[in-house]
Amino acid sequence: MKIRSKVALVVIPILVATVVMVGVFSYFNATTGITRVARELLDFRTQELDRFARGQWQILVENDFANDPEMVAATELSIARQARGMLRSETQAVLAFDQSGRMVLSTSEAVPADPPTLPVELLDASTRDLTNIVVNGVDRVAMGFFFAPFGWYILHTEQTGVFYQDVDRIGTQTLIILASSLVIAVILLFIFAGSLTRPLGRIVKSMRKIIESNDLSERVAVEFNDETGELAHTFNIMIGELDRAYTQIKSYALQAVVAQKKEQKIRNIFQKYVPQELIDRFFANPESMLVGENRQLSILFSDIRSFTSISEQMTPDALVQSLNDYFSVMVDLIMNRGGIIDKYIGDAIMAFFGAPVRHDDDAYQSLMAALDMCRELDAFNDRQRSRSRPEFKIGVGLAYGLVTVGNIGTEKKMDYTVIGDMVNLASRMEGLTKYYKQQVLFSETLHAEVGDTLPTRLIDKVAVKGKTQGVRIYTAASSLSNPHRRLWKIHNEGMEDFFARRFSEAVTKFKQALVIDPDDYAAAQMLARAETFRDTPPPADWTGVEVMQTK
């Protein structure tokens, strides 16, 4: 894009915005003023007619003619004559309606003597504020009052088009002025921009001649003693330096190209094994990657259940293809949530969230990644069935806590990985999914980080193999139906009763959950344990921890 066009793109919006703002401001000020004057004039005439009518009635009352039909009729005619005398155009009209909405007085020949009755809601035009009414298909602006002695709603009206004609004329004039100003401003802008860029064009022409001829002895003519002249002079200096260092530049360019290709090749190779985020950090600061650090991370393990049985039902090619398709789907889901693939352990995936770059919602994103994996597994299995291949079933375990992260290994082979108790706990969580028949299980530390952002369900308090300290384990769902939302609530209440040794109450809660879903395994499992402890209470030092003897 040329500089002239860029200048136009920058300046024109500013001009347009300024002119439009000034025009709109002027338009609204003018129209507001005119409308206010017209309204005040209409209000003045309405008040004058109100005072005249009340004065005429007062004369009747003072002379005891208020009950004389002839005198009352004469007064009505007097009010009508006064109203006609106040009109200043053929489009104005004074109309009067009785309380049923029937017209009883009209000063305009354009309004028939006996028009249809008006809707009752239009009688509100008798207020002292402007109102819009339609009489015989003609829009009118009206202002009026209620004259109690006759029971009339008297309206002083003007056709809407006539009432606002000055406003419309100002709007048209303003639009013409705005459009003319913008056209003239744009023309002047392009002329001015052209005068600025024309010398640059001549400089560019000279530069292209040097480029096409490869003659570094050529120089650009310095025509002006301004910024363009300074640009030409500086370019001439640069050409002189290039002429003296041409050979070195070619050498450096060749080295740079070779180095760039080498780096890109390394990136392409390692991107298959290491996350892009980590590669970028390594090339930006290689030394920092050699140092380990302790961090709060979320660890994810997933595993295909009964994979040995699945592999026995498939040919090697089909097995590898299915496994690669499965990994492609699951890895994309993990990485889309900011996760880093640590390694593949046979058919299992290990990933972590929060390194090398930490995010405030790493725990939440890790849990959402696990739920995404379970959801997308259904679509993957649809494809498996269409190819007459066995379905995959998975379990996903997660834990959140302090681990050590960094490059671990030797000079010949290193892995950017994590180690620590939380890694082992996440692996145990995945293993427990088989025992508890849940697709996703996670630790109480991750539950504390996630909070109430997702529906969660307390499954048990477990001491995993190799540990004596029990931890609460949970499952979660992206969303629940109303019955299952109630089931999970009742189940969680039953779990709290269970751990508080209120076994009878727990039995009742778990039975209520099973009424909602008789096939709910978690509720059925806890019901059996609660009934056992209700009939045979545990010892006093019982903590509710289920000690696992297997991984």
N, C-alpha and C positions, 0 to 999 in steps of 0.2 A: 504494500500500500504506500502511495506517495505521501511525502510530507504535507503537501497541500491538502490532500484528502484527510490526513490525520488532524491537521489544524481545523479543518471544517468540522470533523466529527467531534472535536473537543469544544469548539466555540459555538457551533450552531445550537446544541442543546441548551447552552447557557443563555444564548440570545432568545431562543424560543421560550424558555422558562421565565426569563425576565419580562419579555414583552407580554406573554400570556398573563403573568401575575399582575402586571400593571394594568393590562386591559380588563382583566376580571375584576380587579379592585375598583377601577374606575366605573366599570359597568354596574357593579353592585351598589356602589355609592350613589350613582346617578339614578338607577332604578328605585333604590330604596327611598331616595329623596322625593322622586316624582310620585311614587306610590303613596308615600306618607302625605304629600300635599293633596293628592286626589282624595285620599281617605278622609283627611280633615275637612275638605270641602264638602264631601258627601255627608259627613257627620254634622257639620254646621247646618246644612240645609235640613237634615233630619231633625235637629234640635229646634230650628226655627219653626218647622211645621208642628212639632210637638207643643211648643209654647203657644203658637197661634190656636191650635185645636183646644188646648186646655183653657186658654183665655176666652174663647167663644163659649165653651161649656160653662165657665164661671159666670158669664153674663146671663145665661139661661137660668142658672141656679139662683143668682142674686135677684132676678126679676120673677121668680116662681114660674118659669116656663119650662122647667125640666121635664114635666109630664105632658106638655102640649105637643102632640105629634107634628103639627104643622111647623111649630118653631124648631123642633128637633130636626125635621127634614130640611128647614131653611139653613140650620147650622151645618148640616152635612154638605149642602150645596156650597156654603161659604168655605168650608174646609177644602172641598174639591177645587173651587176657583183659586184659592190660595195656593194649593199644590200645583195647579197648572201654571200659575204665575211664577213659580219658583223654577220651572224647567228651563234649561238653556239649550236643549237640542232635541231633535225629533226622536232620538234613541232613548232619551231618559223617560222614565215613567214612575208615577206614584201609584202603588197598588195597595188595596186594603182587603183583608180577608177576615171573615168571621171566625169564631173559634172552632168551627167544623172544617175549616180549610176552604170554604167557598168564597170566590172573589165577589166583593160587594162594591168595589170602587176601582176605576181605572182611568187615568188621565191620558192614556195613549190610544190613538186609533189603531195602532199596530196590534194591540191586545184586544181580542173580541170582547164584547160586553158580557157574554155569558160563557167564559171558558170552562174547561173541566176543573173540578175541585183539585186542589193541590194535596199531595201526601202530607199527613200530619207532621212528619218529621221536619218538613220544610218550614213549619211555623216558627222554628227556632231562629229564623232569620230576623225576628223582632228584637234580638239582642243588639247591644250597642257596638258589636264587632262586625266586621265584614263577613258576609256569608255568600255562598254561591247557590243560586236557584235556577231552575229551568221552567220557563213559562212559555207554553205553546211551542216547544222545541227550540227556544232561543235561550242560550246561556246568559245569565245576568248576575251582576254583582249587586248585593243589596245590603242596606243598613236600615233598621227600623225601630219601632217601639210599639208597645201595647197601650192602646187608648181605652182605658177601662170603662168610661161612660157609655161608649157604643159597643164595647166588647170586640173592638177591631184590632187586628195586627196590621199596622200601617208601615209599608216598606217604601223607601226611596231607592229606586233601582236604576242601573245603567247597563247597557249591553257590555258583556265582558270584553269583547274585541275593542270597543271604543274606549272603555275604561283603561285598558292596558296598551293602547296604541302607541303612546309616547315611549313606553318601556320597550315595546317591540322595535320601534324605530331606532332607539339608542342601541339595542342589541345588534341590529343589522349594521349600523354605522360603525360600531366598535369592531365587529368581525371584519369589515372591509378594511378598516385602518390597521388592524393587527396583521391581516394577510399581506397588505401592501408593504407594511414596515418590514415584515419578515423577508419578503421577496427582495426588497432593496438591500437589506442587510446581508443576505446571502450573496447577492451579486457583488457587493463591495468587498465582502470577505474573500471570495474567490479571486478577485482582482488583486487584493492586497497579498494574499498567500502566493499568488503567481509571481509577484514582484520580488518576494522573499526567496523563492525557490529557484528562480531562473538562473542566477549565478551558480548555484549548486549543480544545476543540470550541465552547465558548461564544464565544470570541474569533473563531474562524473564522466562526461564524454572523453576528456583528456585521459582520465584514469583507464577507461576501457581500451583506448588506443595503446597504452603502455602494456596492458594485460595481453591484448591480442598479438602484439609484436614481440613480446618478451624482451623489449629493449629497455633495460634499466637506466639507460643514459637519457631517456626522455624526461622532461620536467613539465609540470603543470604551470600555466601562466598565472601570475598573481595580479589580478585585475582590480581588486578593491582593498582599501585599507580598513577592513572590518573583520568580523569573524570568518567570513568566507575566504578572505585573503589569508588569514592566519591558518585556516584549514589547508589551503593550497601550499603554503610555505612549509607547514609541518609534514605534509605528504611528501614534498620534495626531499626533506631531510630523511624521512623514513626510506625512500627509494635509494638514497645514497648509501645508507647503512646496509640495506639489503644487497646492494651491488657488491659491497666489500665483504659481506659475510654469506654470500649465496651458497657456497660449497658447504659451510658448516650447517646452514639451515637445512639443506637436503639431508645431511647426515643425521641431524637431530630429529627431523621429521620421520626418517626411516626408523630410527630407534623408537620413537614414540608410537608409530604404527605397530611395530613388532610387540612392544610392551602392552599396548592396548589389546591386541589380539590375544596375547598370552593371558592377560587378566580375564578377558571375556570367556576364553576357553575354560579357565579355572572356575569361573562363576557357573558356566553351563554344566560342568561336571559335578561340582559340589552342590548345586541347587537341587539335584536329585536326592541328596542325602541330608542337607543342612538347610534350614529355613532361610529365605531371602533376607529377613531382618537381621539374622546373625551374620550372613555374608557381608552385608553392608557395614555392619559394626566392625567386623574384622578388618576390612580394607581401610576403614576410616581410622582405626586405632588398634593395630595388631597387638601391641603390648598389653592392652587391657584384657584381652581374651585369655591371657595366661594366668590370671589371678582368680581364685575361687572366692565365693562370698556366700554368706548366709542370707536367705530371703524367705519371706512368707509366700509360698506358692500353692497352687491347686494342682494336684496330681490326678491323672485319669488313666485307668487301665480298662481295656475292653478285650473280650475273648469270645471266640466262636464256640458254642457248646457242642459237645459230641463231634468235634471236627474229625477225629479218627474214623468214626462211623461214616461221616459224609465222604471223606476221601476214598473209602473203600467202594463207594457206589459210583465213582466217576473215573473217567480216564485221566491220565496225567495232564494232557493238554486242556481238557475241559476244567479240571480242578484249578490249574494255574490261571486260566482265563477268568473263572468265577472269582478266584481269590483276588486277582488284580482289579477286577471290576468292583468288588466289595471294598478293597482298600482305597480305590480312587474316590468312591462316594464318601466313605467315612473320613478320610484325610481332609478332603475339601471342607467337610462340615466342621471339623476341628479347627482348621486354619482360618476359616471364615469367622470363627469366634475368637481369633487371636491366640490360638493354641500353637505350641511347638511340638512337632513329632520327635520324640526322643529316640525311639527305636521300634522295630518290628520284632516280636519274639514269637517266631512261628506264625500262628494265625492270630496272635494277640497284638494289640497296639498300646504303646505307652506314650503318653503326652503330658505336657505340663503347661501351665498358664501363669504368666507373671515374670518371665525372663526370656531373653535379655532385657526386654522392655516391660516395665510394670504399668498396669492399668488399675484404676480404682475398682473396677467391676470384674476382676479376673475370676473370683469365685463364682459369681453369677454366670459369667460367660461359659465357664467350664461345665456347670450344671446344665445350661441350655444346650451346649454341644452334645452332652450325653442324651438329652431328650430328643434333640434333632436326629441323632444316630438311630434311636429306636423308631422314630417316625419314618425316616427314609428307608429303614430296613424293610418295611412293608412293600415299598415300591421295588426295591431290589429283589425281593422274593417273588413279586409278580413276574419279573423278567426271568427269574430262575424257572418258575413253573412253565412259562411259555417255551423254554428250551428243554423241558422235560428233565430238569436238574433238581436236586434236593434243595429245600429251603435252608437258610441259615437262621440260627437263633443265637442271640448274644446276651452277655451280661456286662454291665459297665459299673465299675467301682471308682469312687472319688474320695479324696481326703485333702484337707487344707491345713497347712502348718509350716513350721520352720524346716527348711532343708538346705543342703549345701549344693550350690550350682556352679559349674565351671567346666573347663577342659580337663578331662581325667584320662590318663593313659600314659603312653611313652612318646618319645620323639618320632617313632615310626608310625604310631597309630594312636590317635586321640579321639575322644568323643566329648561333645558338649552335652553334659548330662546332669542329673540330679541324684543325690544320695541322701539317706536319712530315714528316720522312723516313719515319717509321713508317706514315703514311697512304699515301704512295706505295708503300711496300713491300707493304702489305696489298693494294693494288690490283694490284700485279704478281703477288702470290701467286694472286689470283683468275684472272688471265690465264694463269698457268702450269698451271692445272687442265686446260685444253684440251690443252696439249702433253704433259702426263704422264698424261692420261686418268684423273684422280683427281677425286672430288667435292669433297674438302676438302684444302687445303694450308695450312701455317702455318710461321712462322719459328722459328729455333732459340731466340730469346729467349722466345717463348711456350712452347716445349717445355721450357725450363729452369724456367719457372714451374709448369707442369702436373706435371712429374716423372713418377712411375710410377702416377699415379691412373687413367690410361687406357692401353690398348694403343696404342703408337705405332710408326710405321714410317718409317725414314729413306729418303727418295726420291732426293735428289741434293744436290750442293753447287752453288749457282747464283749467278752475278753477273747481276742483272736489268739490263734495258736502262737505260743512263745511269749504271751503277755499275761499279766495277772490283773492289770487295771482294766476295768470295763468301760466301754464307750457306747453312747447311744448311737444307733444307726437309723437312717431315715431313707425314704424314697420320696419321689416328687412326680408331679405331672404338669404339663403345660397348661392344661385346662381340665375341668371336671364337669360332668353333668350334675344337675341338682341332687339326684339321689345319691350319687357317689360322693359329692361334697359333704352331704349329711353323714354318709357312712364313715368317711375319714374323720370327721369331727367326733362322732361317737367313739370310734376306735381310739383316737388320741386320748379322749377322756378315760376310756377303759384302761389304757396303758398307765396313765397316772395313778388310777386306783390300784392297779396291779403292783406297781412299784411301792405304793404306800401301804401294802399289805391289806388293802380292802378288797379281798378276793371275791366276796359275794357280789359286791357292786361291780367289780370287773366282769364277772360272769354275766351279769345282766346286760352290761354295755356290749360285750362281744356277741351275745345272742341277738341284741337289737341290730347290730351291724349285719349279722347273717340273715336276718329277715329281709333286709334290703337287697343283699346279694348272697344267696346261699352258697355260691361257688367261691367266695372270697377266702383265699388260702390263709392270709395273714390273720384274719379274725378267727378262723377255725383253729389255727395252730395255738393262738394265745388263749382261746376258750378252753382247750384241753389242758393247758398248763395251769390256768386259773382254777379250774374245777379240781385238779389234783391238789393244789395248795389249799383250796378251801376245805377239802375233806381231810387233808394231812398237812397242817401248817408247817412251813419250813422253820429251821432253827432261828434263834433271835438274831444271830449275826448275818442272816441272809440279806443280800444287797440287790437281788434281782438280776444279777449278772449271769448270762449264759456262757459257760466256758467252752470254747471250741477246741477240739483235739486234732482237727485236720485243717489243712489250708483251704 
